């Protein structure tokens, strides 16, 4: 799977460098552009403190924060607004694995990491403030933590300690937050402060779950 991501990135980057690279505000209507960049996700803010049942043990803060890298496309139906798709990936904590120690050691937990994928669909609306500078508002929807499927196994015993049955449960850490942000763009470079917000995650029985983030992106060229 990782090899496929690398091949896709190389294909799009090569294609974009050979494309006409006119990114001016006045000429972008009807054009499709290729972009790359990074999110830096800050420690989540959440209200709930009761873990959901049958969830693999993890650290919410570690799994949901840190850097993610992305590539994507931006299409301008009009001069001042665009439709966007980004595919991001981040190597992060998957789950915590308990291990037993020796007689002089109480044991502990080991971190198991995994490459997760995210998909982002959003609209940008631009307001020109200088010749080649703009501020913009972002509204969209994201799909987080794909490639996080897991299976847990539980043994059921009777009152005498005899094994009765084994139960397997499947789960994942998928969730789909709203994506809201305010940014600034100058020529090919853009910066944005935003939040991913949802009330439905696989982590907690919670009223809200918010991940603040900082985004840096660069428009490579027209496709």
Beta strands, then each sheet from edge to edge (+ up, - down):
strand 1: 32-41
strand 2: 45-46
strand 3: 50-51
strand 4: 66-78
strand 5: 81-99
strand 6: 108-128
strand 7: 133-146
strand 8: 150-157
strand 9: 163-171
strand 10: 178-186
strand 11: 189-198
strand 12: 204-205
strand 13: 209-222
sheet 1: 2+ 13- 1+ 4- 5+ 6- 7+ 10- 11+
sheet 2: 3+ 12-
sheet 3: 8+ 9-
end
